[in-house]
Amino acid sequence: MRTSIATDGQWPQIGARMLAPGPARDVWAVARAQISITAPIVDGAPKILGYVLSRYTLDASEVDIYSLHPDNSLTLNHTTVLWQHDDWRLALPDTVSATAPPVAAVAVTPPDLVVLTQR
């Protein structure tokens, strides 16, 4: 979420600290440099409801993140995180497949959802 709504002054540090290095991060940085977000996005940002850990190893894990959008629709974001520099970093996909997109609409959250509390 932070990579999506980071302001112009925040995104370089967020990209460096939260995204795994590689070609996909470089493509993200070039695309992000071409837009401007000068104030925090408050209205319209999805609310992260929780996650399901679908695969875990010490070096890489797959996490399905469920979000609620302002129109009350639900999405599932398939992500991969890598353990690097003593922290988990999001690995952006090098390519996006039309048959298996990283974000999909869902009707309900799964029963094994690890619910995140909102502060």
Secondary structure, DSSP 8 states (H G I E B T S, - for coil): -HHHH--TTTHHHHHHHHB-SSHHHHHHHHHHHTS---S---TT--EEEEEEEEEE-SSEEEEEEEEE-TTS-EEEEEEEEEEETTEEEEE--SS--SSS-SEEEESS--TT-EE----
